[in-house]
Amino acid sequence: MKTSRRFFLTGAGAIAMAAISGAASAQDVIGEVLGSSRRGNWDDEFDARVSQGAKVASTLPVFSQQTVAYTQQAIGQYQNIAAQGGWPVVPATKKLKLGVEDPDVEILRKRLMVSGDLSSRAGLSSSFDTYVDAALKRFQARHGLPADGVMGQYTYAAMNISAQVRLGQLETNLGRLQAQAGTLGQRYVNVNIPAAQVEAVEDDRVVLRHTAIVGKVDRQSPIVNSKINEIVVNPYWNAPVSIVRKDIIPLMRKNPNYLTDNKIRLIAPDGSEVDPMTVDWSTEEAAKYLFRQDPGAINAMASVKINFPSPDGVYMHDTPQQSLFNKLMRFDSSGCVRVQNVRDLVTWILRDTPGWSRQHFEQTIKTGENTPVPVTNPVPVYFTYVSAWSTGDGVVQFRDDIYGRDGVDELQITSAL
């Protein structure tokens, strides 16, 4: 991949910063916090940002040489924080939010100052003012939490993981970043499993970012390195054997009309259709059949399926259950990845496929007919596992280590709550 001038101005600069971050660039951050004046709001003369770091939102891909450089810088900063004793534990006993006056808010202020979300010039007080609100929202955004400015159980859990543990998480994930950054190509799709997020990347810039639903802890999404070679509009859904055994057979025992109600057909190995009423559902006899759901509004993949070769048989798709994208913990699939606003992603994938404009794509969906579309220029796709990275000065991203691959139980927040 061609290295841009911008990388030398930002990425190389970040590497230089990483080398000195343990000293001058992050000098005595704890001392600065402890030396803060005691006031509830900033002086009128103080017009700096609530944080000294960059904005959380970024078009920088997870797998970028600049991300590697910023993550190295963050490691230096966290080494400094850990060496000075880390940050205080905020008592997880109250629903702190804007307008609250409580002694614990002073501890919260200190915590947010140490991590760089709140300037030490904001002062220390028990007032949960607009500056604390903005700083907390920034913290929540960096941790993949709803930025609502309210101290709930997930925010407390993320906030009270020690600086030493977070440092280890950054170091573990730096190795993952270094192994792949700059090697994925100029145009690709990356599914970051812990973030439950999809990035469409072009020329080292995220052009689309999508919320996703990924695999449950007991049905994990695998690591994937493949190429998207087909889009199926109005797909049939063929239920995996694991879902047949774990979900469909038990449901048929409770409701014999389940298959009919959901427009799922039983197909024998010879291609003939089987009447569900002729099957003994008290056994797993049905697992030998293909369970195929017709295209339509209630189809498990809804309007579209994104295909690529995979030894695990996974794929990406739409879903009729759009409300799932609003969940805090989006680890709810059987291994495949559901993509919010998937039609935008498909339009980007089909950009070089003649005849498949967004208008034609939408018209084809309306027909309800199963339509496979070969992708003219197959797009590389990766399912990856990165739970900590940095996309800018002071913008350190952390996510729940949902599958426990970072080796520290404390980082599996979902399991602990």
C-alpha positions in Angstrom: 0.0 0.0 0.0 1.3 3.4 -1.0 2.3 5.5 2.1 0.7 9.0 2.0 2.3 12.3 3.0 -0.5 12.6 5.6 0.8 9.5 7.3 4.2 11.1 7.7 2.6 14.2 9.2 0.2 12.4 11.6 1.3 8.7 11.9 5.0 9.4 12.1 4.3 12.3 14.4 2.3 9.9 16.7 5.2 7.4 16.7 7.5 10.2 17.8 5.0 11.2 20.5 4.9 7.6 21.6 8.6 7.6 22.3 8.3 10.5 24.7 4.8 10.0 26.1 6.1 8.3 29.3 7.9 11.6 30.1 7.2 15.1 28.8 4.0 14.5 26.9 2.2 12.9 29.8 4.2 14.3 32.7 2.8 13.9 36.1 -0.9 13.6 35.1 -1.9 12.5 38.6 -0.1 15.5 40.1 -1.9 17.8 37.8 -5.3 16.4 38.8 -4.5 16.6 42.5 -3.4 20.2 42.0 -6.7 21.2 40.4 -8.5 24.1 42.0 -11.8 23.5 43.7 -14.5 25.0 41.7 -17.7 23.7 40.0 -17.4 25.4 36.7 -14.6 26.7 34.5 -13.7 30.4 34.4 -15.3 32.5 31.7 -11.8 33.0 30.3 -11.2 29.3 29.8 -12.5 28.4 26.3 -10.5 25.3 25.6 -12.2 21.9 24.8 -13.5 19.7 27.6 -10.7 17.3 26.8 -7.2 17.9 25.6 -7.5 15.0 23.2 -8.9 14.7 19.7 -12.5 14.0 18.8 -13.7 10.4 19.4 -15.4 10.1 15.9 -12.8 9.2 13.3 -12.5 8.0 9.7 -9.3 6.2 10.6 -9.6 2.4 10.1 -8.9 0.0 13.0 -6.2 -1.6 10.8 -4.1 1.4 9.8 -0.4 2.2 10.3 -1.6 5.5 11.9 -3.8 3.4 14.4 -0.7 1.4 15.3 1.3 4.6 15.9 -1.5 6.1 18.0 -1.8 2.9 20.0 1.9 2.9 20.7 1.5 6.5 21.9 -1.4 5.4 24.1 0.6 2.6 25.6 3.2 5.2 26.7 0.6 7.3 28.3 -1.0 4.4 30.1 2.4 3.3 31.3 2.8 6.7 32.9 -0.7 6.6 34.4 -0.1 3.2 35.9 3.3 4.1 37.2 1.7 6.9 39.2 -0.9 4.7 40.8 -3.7 4.8 38.1 -7.1 6.4 38.6 -9.4 6.4 41.6 -12.3 3.8 41.8 -15.7 5.6 41.5 -18.2 4.0 43.9 -20.8 2.2 41.8 -23.7 3.0 44.1 -25.5 6.0 42.6 -27.0 7.1 39.3 -24.8 10.1 38.8 -26.0 12.5 36.0 -26.3 16.1 35.0 -27.5 18.3 37.9 -26.6 16.0 40.7 -24.6 17.3 43.7 -22.8 14.4 45.4 -19.3 13.8 46.9 -18.8 11.0 44.5 -18.8 13.5 41.6 -15.5 14.8 42.8 -14.0 11.3 42.5 -15.6 11.0 39.1 -14.0 14.3 38.0 -10.6 12.9 39.1 -11.2 9.7 37.2 -12.1 11.5 34.0 -9.2 13.9 34.3 -6.6 11.1 34.6 -7.9 9.4 31.5 -7.9 12.7 29.6 -11.6 13.1 29.1 -11.9 16.1 31.4 -9.3 18.9 31.6 -7.8 19.4 35.1 -8.6 23.1 34.7 -12.3 22.1 35.2 -11.5 22.0 38.9 -12.7 19.6 41.6 -16.2 19.9 43.1 -19.2 17.7 43.9 -21.2 19.3 41.1 -22.1 17.2 38.1 -22.1 20.1 35.6 -22.2 20.4 31.9 -18.4 19.8 31.7 -18.6 16.6 33.6 -21.5 15.6 31.4 -19.5 16.2 28.2 -16.5 14.4 29.6 -18.5 11.4 30.6 -20.2 11.2 27.2 -16.7 11.2 25.6 -15.6 8.4 28.0 -18.7 6.4 27.0 -18.1 6.9 23.3 -14.5 5.7 23.7 -15.8 2.5 25.3 -18.6 1.7 22.8 -21.3 2.6 25.3 -24.4 4.8 24.7 -23.2 8.4 25.3 -26.1 9.3 27.5 -24.1 11.0 30.3 -25.5 8.7 33.0 -23.4 6.5 35.3 -25.1 3.1 34.8 -23.8 -0.4 35.5 -21.9 -0.8 32.3 -20.3 2.6 32.5 -19.2 2.0 36.1 -17.8 -1.4 35.1 -15.8 0.0 32.2 -14.6 3.0 34.3 -13.4 0.9 37.3 -11.1 -1.4 35.3 -7.6 -0.5 36.5 -5.1 1.4 34.4 -2.7 -1.5 34.7 -5.3 -3.9 33.2 -6.1 -1.4 30.4 -2.4 -1.1 29.7 -2.1 -4.8 29.3 -5.2 -4.8 27.0 -3.5 -2.2 24.8 -0.3 -4.2 24.6 -2.1 -7.4 23.7 -4.1 -5.7 20.9 -1.1 -3.8 19.6 0.3 -7.2 18.4 -3.0 -7.9 16.5 -2.9 -4.4 14.9 0.8 -4.7 13.9 0.2 -8.2 12.3 -2.4 -6.9 9.9 -2.2 -3.1 9.5 -1.3 -2.1 6.0 -1.8 -5.6 4.6 -5.6 -5.7 4.0 -5.7 -3.9 0.7 -6.9 -0.5 -0.6 -10.6 -1.5 -0.5 -12.0 -4.0 2.0 -14.6 -4.7 4.7 -13.6 -5.3 8.3 -15.9 -6.8 10.9 -14.4 -6.0 14.4 -16.1 -8.6 16.6 -15.6 -7.0 20.1 -16.8 -3.7 18.7 -19.8 -5.3 16.9 -19.0 -2.9 14.1 -18.4 -3.1 10.3 -16.0 -0.8 8.5 -16.0 -0.3 4.7 -12.5 1.0 4.0 -11.1 2.7 0.9 -7.6 4.2 0.6 -7.0 3.9 4.3 -10.2 5.8 5.2 -13.5 4.5 6.6 -16.2 5.5 4.1 -19.0 3.6 5.8 -19.3 2.4 9.4 -22.1 0.0 10.4 -23.5 -1.3 13.7 -23.5 -5.1 13.7 -24.8 -8.1 15.5 -22.1 -10.8 16.0 -22.0 -14.3 17.5 -23.0 -15.2 21.0 -20.3 -16.4 23.4 -21.5 -20.0 22.9 -21.8 -19.5 19.1 -18.9 -17.3 18.3 -18.2 -15.5 15.0 -15.0 -16.9 13.6 -11.9 -15.1 12.3 -12.3 -14.7 8.6 -10.0 -13.8 5.7 -12.0 -14.1 2.4 -13.5 -12.1 -0.5 -17.1 -11.1 -1.0 -18.0 -12.7 -4.3 -21.8 -12.7 -4.4 -24.7 -10.7 -3.2 -28.0 -12.5 -3.0 -31.1 -10.3 -3.2 -34.2 -11.7 -1.5 -32.3 -14.8 -0.3 -33.5 -18.2 0.8 -32.4 -18.9 4.3 -31.0 -22.4 4.8 -30.9 -23.0 8.6 -27.6 -24.3 9.8 -27.7 -27.8 11.5 -26.7 -26.2 14.8 -29.8 -23.9 14.7 -32.0 -26.8 13.6 -30.9 -28.9 16.6 -30.7 -26.1 19.2 -33.7 -24.0 18.2 -36.0 -25.2 15.5 -36.6 -28.8 16.7 -37.4 -27.7 20.3 -39.8 -25.0 18.8 -41.5 -27.6 16.7 -42.1 -29.7 19.8 -43.9 -26.7 21.3 -45.7 -25.5 18.2 -46.2 -27.9 15.3 -47.2 -25.0 13.0 -43.9 -23.2 13.5 -42.4 -24.1 10.1 -45.6 -23.3 8.3 -46.1 -20.0 10.1 -42.5 -19.0 9.2 -42.6 -20.2 5.6 -39.8 -22.7 6.2 -39.9 -25.8 4.0 -38.3 -29.2 4.7 -36.3 -30.5 1.8 -35.1 -34.1 1.6 -31.6 -35.1 0.3 -33.2 -36.0 -3.0 -34.6 -32.5 -3.4 -38.2 -33.4 -2.6 -40.3 -31.4 -0.1 -41.3 -33.2 3.1 -44.5 -32.7 5.0 -43.5 -31.6 8.6 -46.4 -33.6 10.0 -44.7 -36.9 8.8 -41.5 -36.2 10.9 -41.0 -37.5 14.4 -40.1 -34.3 16.3 -39.4 -36.1 19.6 -36.1 -37.2 18.0 -33.4 -35.4 15.9 -34.5 -37.2 12.8 -35.3 -33.8 11.2 -31.7 -32.8 11.3 -31.0 -34.8 8.2 -33.3 -32.5 6.2 -32.6 -29.0 4.7 -34.7 -26.3 6.4 -35.2 -23.6 3.7 -37.1 -20.4 4.4 -38.7 -18.6 1.5 -37.7 -15.0 0.6 -39.9 -12.4 2.1 -40.4 -9.9 4.9 -40.0 -12.5 7.7 -37.0 -14.2 6.2 -34.2 -14.4 8.7 -31.9 -12.5 6.3 -34.6 -10.1 5.2 -33.7 -8.4 1.9 -30.1 -9.4 1.2 -27.2 -11.8 1.9 -23.5 -11.1 1.5 -21.7 -14.2 0.5 -18.0 -15.2 0.6 -16.1 -18.5 0.9 -15.8 -19.5 4.5 -14.9 -22.9 6.1 -17.3 -22.1 8.9 -20.2 -21.3 6.5 -20.7 -17.8 7.9 -21.9 -14.7 5.9 -23.3 -11.2 6.4 -26.9 -10.2 6.0 -29.9 -8.0 6.7 -32.4 -8.8 9.4 -36.1 -8.3 10.0 -35.3 -7.6 13.7 -33.9 -4.1 13.4 -34.5 -3.3 17.1 -31.5 -5.6 17.9 -29.2 -2.9 16.7 -30.3 -0.7 19.5 -29.1 -3.2 22.1 -26.1 -2.3 24.3 -24.5 -5.7 23.9 -24.9 -6.9 20.4 -23.6 -10.4 20.7 -26.8 -12.2 19.7 -26.2 -14.2 16.5 -25.2 -17.8 15.8 -22.0 -16.8 14.2 -23.1 -14.8 11.1 -23.1 -11.0 11.1 -26.2 -8.9 10.8 -25.5 -5.4 9.4 -27.5 -2.3 10.1 -28.3 -0.2 7.0 -26.9 -3.1 5.0 -28.2 -1.7 1.7 -25.7 1.1 1.8 -22.9 -1.5 2.3 -24.2 -3.6 -0.6 -24.4 -0.6 -2.9 -20.7 0.1 -2.1 -19.7 -3.5 -2.7 -21.6 -3.6 -6.1 -20.1 -0.3 -7.3 -18.0 -1.9 -10.0 -20.7 -4.5 -11.0 -22.4 -3.3 -14.2 -26.2 -2.7 -14.0 -26.4 -2.7 -10.2 -27.1 0.8 -9.3 -28.8 1.6 -5.9 -32.0 2.2 -7.8 -31.9 -1.2 -9.6 -30.9 -2.9 -6.3 -34.0 -1.4 -4.5 -36.3 -2.4 -7.4 -35.1 -6.0 -7.3 -35.8 -6.2 -3.6 -39.4 -5.1 -4.3 -39.9 -8.0 -6.7 -39.4 -10.5 -3.9 -37.6 -12.8 -6.3 -34.4 -14.7 -5.3 -31.6 -13.0 -7.3 -28.0 -14.0 -7.0 -25.6 -11.3 -8.2 -21.9 -12.1 -8.8 -19.6 -9.3 -7.6 -17.4 -8.1 -10.6 -14.5 -7.2 -8.4 -14.6 -9.4 -5.2 -14.1 -7.2 -2.1 -11.8 -8.6 0.6 -13.6 -9.2 3.9 -12.1 -9.8 7.3 -13.6 -10.8 10.6 -11.1 -9.7 13.2 -10.8 -9.4 17.0 -9.5 -6.1 18.4 -10.7 -4.9 21.8 -8.4 -1.9 22.3 -6.9 0.6 19.9 -6.3 4.4 19.4 -7.4 6.6 16.5 -5.9 9.9 17.7 -4.2 11.8 20.5 -6.1 10.9 23.7 -8.7 8.8 21.8 -8.1 5.4 23.3 -10.9 2.9 22.4 -11.8 0.0 24.6 -14.4 -2.7 24.1 -15.7 -5.7 26.1 -13.4 -8.7 25.6 -16.6 -10.7 24.8 -14.9 -14.0 23.9 -12.2 -13.8 26.6 -9.3 -13.7 24.2 -7.3 -11.0 26.0 -6.7 -13.3 29.0 -8.1 -11.2 31.8 -11.5 -12.1 33.3 -12.0 -8.5 34.4 -12.3 -7.4 30.7 -15.3 -9.6 30.1 -17.8 -7.0 31.4 -20.8 -8.7 29.9 -20.2 -11.9 31.7 -19.5 -10.2 35.0 -22.8 -8.3 35.1 
